[in-house]
Amino acid sequence: MPATLLVRSGSTTEERPPAELSELRDRPCWLDLVAPSEQDLALVADELALHPLAVEDALQTHERPKIESYEGHYFIVFYALEEPTPDVVERHQVSIFVLQNTIVTVHAKEFAARRAVEKRFKDGRLNTTGLLLHALLDTMVDQYFQIVDAFGDRVELLESFIVEDSAGAHQTSLRELFLLKRDLVQIRRIVAPEREILSTLVRGDIEALRETGRRAYYQDVYDHIVRVTDEIDTFRDLTSNVIDAHLAAASNRLNEVVKVLTSAATVLLVLSVVTSFFGMNFAVLPFESAGFFWATMAGMVLVGLALLMYFRRKGYL
């Protein structure tokens, strides 16, 4: 199991064996576990007296973001988002145990936000567990803006495709719009509950993090998460509006086609009334007269032209 124990000693940060955690808890410690097995996490839980329910949730994936209070520690589920390739968003569940002088993070894969915070912790810029937790949450939330901005670019691009007259472009855009709306809904399901976590931290409910002036740090992260949620809602509404505009444009095009076909069918219907009379099953053609025949043909042409001109003036053609 990849595990890293970083211990803050005075003005320096040391990397120590994870087995020494219980001996070093008089100083700020950060134990990071990557894809631990059930047995590995059980050893850590026994050492730190972690609640079994919190340990069980840390081993699960796709947990809802939350913050829970247990005797002697708090348990937080937060998410880091990354976009390794365009239009593909990876979600990393990060389980965080908050104890006095100790932070334990559990996640299935490595992610950029953790590496950035680790560098800051080693550089000595984070000298308390409160600052460490703030740095973790703040770095993960800041990366949300990159993901949301990418969604905004996708909405603008698809909106420009809607303006095109190509039927293939319209079909592709509609499919992409529905996929984009689904992605926005999934991201919001992650981001929205995280406001409750930040709200708890802002109130100072966690005794281990009640450091002078630290609430302002969490308030800043809370403001960011609210802003991200608002942007997601804006892009989701914009996507819905673009879909409605797309469907309205398609309906208008269909109406134009129906009007043309209806007008053509009406012209042919009038001519069919005339020709069907002469197509009845008589032994001898009635009104056997060359003049009458040509007069009928001329009348059909005139009626057809008159109907075409009328429909065109009405805007049906």
C-alpha distance (Angstrom), angle and dihedral (degrees) to the residues before:
residue distance angle dihedral
M1 . . .
P2 3.84 . .
A3 3.80 104.8 .
T4 3.79 131.5 166.8
L5 3.80 126.3 -166.2
L6 3.79 115.2 -167.0
V7 3.79 118.0 -173.7
R8 3.78 125.4 -167.8
S9 3.81 109.7 -138.5
G10 3.77 113.7 178.8
S11 3.79 107.6 -59.2
T12 3.80 95.4 -16.2
T13 3.80 136.4 70.5
E14 3.79 120.1 -137.5
E15 3.77 130.3 -164.4
R16 3.79 108.8 -136.6
P17 3.82 135.1 177.5
P18 3.83 110.6 -83.9
A19 3.82 90.1 -125.8
E20 3.83 89.3 69.9
L21 3.80 94.4 60.5
S22 3.80 96.4 106.1
E23 3.82 90.9 53.0
L24 3.82 94.7 50.3
R25 3.80 101.9 46.4
D26 3.79 92.9 108.3
R27 3.83 84.9 79.2
P28 3.82 131.0 51.7
C29 3.82 106.5 -78.1
W30 3.78 133.4 -175.0
L31 3.79 119.4 -165.1
D32 3.81 113.6 -172.0
L33 3.81 119.2 -167.4
V34 3.80 122.4 -168.8
A35 3.82 116.6 -158.3
P36 3.82 95.7 -25.8
S37 3.76 120.0 -169.1
E38 3.78 121.4 -121.3
Q39 3.81 90.4 -103.1
D40 3.81 93.4 49.5
L41 3.78 93.5 50.6
A42 3.80 90.5 45.0
L43 3.82 89.4 59.4
V44 3.80 91.0 52.5
A45 3.80 90.5 45.5
D46 3.81 91.6 53.2
E47 3.79 91.2 47.9
L48 3.83 94.1 50.0
A49 3.83 98.9 30.0
L50 3.79 93.4 -119.3
H51 3.79 117.6 179.8
P52 3.85 114.3 -102.6
L53 3.81 92.6 -130.2
A54 3.80 91.4 55.0
V55 3.81 90.7 47.3
E56 3.80 90.3 50.4
D57 3.81 91.4 51.2
A58 3.81 90.7 48.9
L59 3.80 89.9 57.7
Q60 3.79 92.7 50.2
T61 3.79 125.5 82.7
H62 3.81 129.0 -138.0
E63 3.79 94.0 29.2
R64 3.78 117.0 165.4
P65 3.84 113.6 -103.8
K66 3.80 107.2 -98.5
I67 3.78 146.9 142.4
E68 3.80 120.9 -133.7
S69 3.78 131.9 -175.5
Y70 3.80 121.5 -136.8
E71 3.78 132.0 169.7
G72 3.77 106.9 -73.6
H73 3.79 98.4 -0.9
Y74 3.81 147.8 38.0
F75 3.78 127.1 -127.2
I76 3.83 122.2 -146.9
V77 3.79 129.8 -174.9
F78 3.80 112.9 -160.9
Y79 3.80 134.0 162.7
A80 3.78 133.4 -130.6
L81 3.81 117.4 -156.9
E82 3.79 125.7 -154.8
E83 3.80 134.2 175.7
P84 3.83 106.0 -149.5
T85 3.81 91.6 170.2
P86 3.82 130.7 16.8
D87 3.81 113.6 -77.0
V88 3.83 92.4 6.3
V89 3.81 117.3 107.0
E90 3.80 120.9 -168.5
R91 3.80 119.7 -156.7
H92 3.80 120.9 -151.7
Q93 3.78 117.2 -166.6
V94 3.81 109.9 -144.6
S95 3.80 117.3 -164.5
I96 3.81 112.4 -161.1
F97 3.81 126.1 -166.5
V98 3.81 112.1 -161.8
L99 3.80 116.6 -158.8
Q100 3.77 134.7 157.3
N101 3.83 105.4 -65.6
T102 3.82 91.0 -13.6
I103 3.80 136.6 93.8
V104 3.81 119.9 -173.8
T105 3.82 118.1 -169.4
V106 3.81 123.8 -168.5
H107 3.80 124.2 -170.9
A108 3.80 138.4 152.1
K109 3.82 99.2 -129.5
E110 3.76 139.2 19.9
F111 3.82 116.3 -97.1
A112 3.79 136.2 -172.7
A113 3.81 98.3 -113.7
R114 3.80 92.6 58.8
R115 3.80 92.4 49.7
A116 3.81 90.8 50.9
V117 3.82 92.2 50.8
E118 3.79 91.8 46.0
K119 3.80 89.8 55.8
R120 3.80 91.1 51.3
F121 3.81 91.4 47.4
K122 3.80 91.4 51.2
D123 3.80 90.8 47.1
G124 3.79 89.6 58.8
R125 3.80 97.2 -114.6
L126 3.82 92.1 120.2
N127 3.80 109.9 54.6
T128 3.82 101.3 161.2
T129 3.81 135.5 48.4
G130 3.81 89.3 -118.0
L131 3.79 91.5 58.8
L132 3.79 90.2 43.8
L133 3.81 93.2 53.6
H134 3.80 90.6 45.4
A135 3.81 91.0 50.6
L136 3.81 91.7 51.0
L137 3.80 94.5 49.5
D138 3.80 94.7 39.7
T139 3.81 94.0 50.2
M140 3.80 92.5 48.9
V141 3.82 92.2 48.1
D142 3.81 92.7 47.2
Q143 3.80 89.2 57.6
Y144 3.81 88.8 56.5
F145 3.80 88.7 71.4
Q146 3.81 91.5 61.1
I147 3.80 90.7 51.4
V148 3.82 93.5 46.7
D149 3.82 92.3 46.7
A150 3.80 88.6 53.3
F151 3.81 88.6 53.3
G152 3.81 89.0 51.9
D153 3.81 90.8 53.0
R154 3.81 90.0 50.4
V155 3.81 91.3 51.7
E156 3.82 91.9 51.2
L157 3.81 91.7 47.3
L158 3.80 93.6 49.7
E159 3.79 90.4 45.2
S160 3.81 89.2 57.1
F161 3.82 90.3 51.3
I162 3.80 90.1 55.5
V163 3.79 89.2 63.7
E164 3.81 90.8 60.1
D165 3.80 118.3 96.3
S166 3.79 95.7 -139.9
A167 3.79 112.2 116.4
G168 3.81 90.3 -150.1
A169 3.80 90.9 53.1
H170 3.81 90.3 50.7
Q171 3.81 92.6 51.3
T172 3.82 92.4 47.9
S173 3.81 92.1 46.5
L174 3.80 92.9 50.2
R175 3.80 92.2 51.6
E176 3.80 91.7 47.6
L177 3.81 91.2 47.6
F178 3.79 92.1 55.8
L179 3.81 90.7 47.3
L180 3.81 89.8 49.1
K181 3.80 91.9 50.2
R182 3.80 90.4 50.2
D183 3.82 90.9 51.2
L184 3.81 91.2 49.8
V185 3.80 91.3 51.5
Q186 3.81 91.2 50.0
I187 3.80 92.4 49.1
R188 3.79 91.3 48.6
R189 3.81 90.7 52.8
I190 3.79 86.5 60.3
V191 3.79 100.2 40.5
A192 3.81 101.0 42.2
P193 3.85 97.6 61.3
E194 3.81 90.1 48.0
R195 3.80 88.8 71.2
E196 3.81 87.9 69.8
I197 3.81 89.8 55.5
L198 3.80 92.7 51.5
S199 3.79 90.7 44.4
T200 3.82 89.9 57.0
L201 3.79 91.2 49.3
V202 3.80 91.9 48.0
R203 3.81 90.8 54.2
G204 3.82 89.4 54.0
D205 3.80 95.3 -124.2
I206 3.81 92.7 148.7
E207 3.79 107.6 82.7
A208 3.80 93.6 -161.7
L209 3.81 89.6 61.1
R210 3.81 100.1 44.7
E211 3.77 95.5 121.3
T212 3.79 122.3 153.6
G213 3.78 111.5 -90.0
R214 3.82 95.1 -0.6
R215 3.81 96.0 115.7
A216 3.80 89.7 72.3
Y217 3.81 89.0 60.5
Y218 3.80 92.5 55.0
Q219 3.80 90.2 42.9
D220 3.80 87.6 59.1
V221 3.81 91.2 52.6
Y222 3.81 89.7 46.4
D223 3.82 90.1 54.1
H224 3.79 89.6 50.8
I225 3.80 93.3 50.6
V226 3.81 90.6 49.6
R227 3.79 90.0 50.1
V228 3.81 91.4 49.9
T229 3.81 90.5 49.8
D230 3.81 91.0 50.7
E231 3.81 91.3 50.4
I232 3.80 91.3 49.6
D233 3.80 90.2 50.7
T234 3.81 90.2 48.4
F235 3.80 93.4 50.9
R236 3.79 91.2 44.4
D237 3.82 91.0 53.3
L238 3.80 90.2 45.2
T239 3.80 90.1 51.1
S240 3.80 90.4 50.8
N241 3.81 90.0 49.5
V242 3.81 91.4 50.2
I243 3.81 90.2 49.6
D244 3.81 90.4 50.2
A245 3.81 90.4 48.2
H246 3.80 89.6 48.6
L247 3.81 92.3 51.7
A248 3.82 91.6 44.6
A249 3.81 90.8 51.7
A250 3.80 90.4 48.6
S251 3.81 89.9 49.6
N252 3.79 91.0 50.2
R253 3.80 91.3 50.5
L254 3.79 89.4 49.8
N255 3.81 90.7 50.7
E256 3.80 90.3 52.3
V257 3.78 91.2 51.4
V258 3.81 91.8 47.0
K259 3.83 91.0 50.4
V260 3.80 91.8 52.5
L261 3.78 93.0 46.8
T262 3.80 92.6 45.6
S263 3.81 91.7 50.3
A264 3.80 91.7 49.1
A265 3.81 90.8 47.3
T266 3.81 90.9 50.6
V267 3.80 92.2 52.8
L268 3.77 91.4 48.5
L269 3.82 90.8 46.1
V270 3.83 92.0 58.5
L271 3.78 91.5 47.8
S272 3.78 90.6 46.8
V273 3.82 90.5 56.0
V274 3.80 89.7 58.3
T275 3.80 97.7 42.2
S276 3.79 94.2 43.6
F277 3.78 89.9 60.9
F278 3.79 90.2 59.9
G279 3.76 91.6 43.3
M280 3.81 95.1 64.5
N281 3.78 117.2 124.3
F282 3.88 99.8 -99.5
A283 3.77 123.0 151.9
V284 3.81 88.7 -135.7
L285 3.81 123.5 28.9
P286 3.83 107.2 -108.9
F287 3.80 119.8 -121.8
E288 3.77 91.7 23.7
S289 3.78 97.9 -158.7
A290 3.82 131.8 124.9
G291 3.80 91.4 -148.6
F292 3.75 93.1 52.8
F293 3.82 90.2 48.3
W294 3.80 93.7 54.2
A295 3.77 92.1 42.7
T296 3.80 88.9 54.2
M297 3.80 91.5 49.6
A298 3.80 91.4 49.6
G299 3.80 90.7 48.0
M300 3.82 90.8 52.4
V301 3.81 91.3 51.4
L302 3.79 92.3 48.1
V303 3.82 92.8 47.7
G304 3.81 91.1 48.5
L305 3.80 92.4 49.6
A306 3.78 91.7 46.0
L307 3.80 91.5 52.2
L308 3.80 91.7 47.5
M309 3.81 91.6 51.2
Y310 3.80 91.1 47.1
F311 3.82 93.5 50.4
R312 3.78 91.1 45.9
R313 3.83 91.8 51.6
K314 3.81 89.1 50.4
G315 3.79 90.3 51.5
Y316 3.77 95.5 -115.8
L317 3.82 92.0 123.1
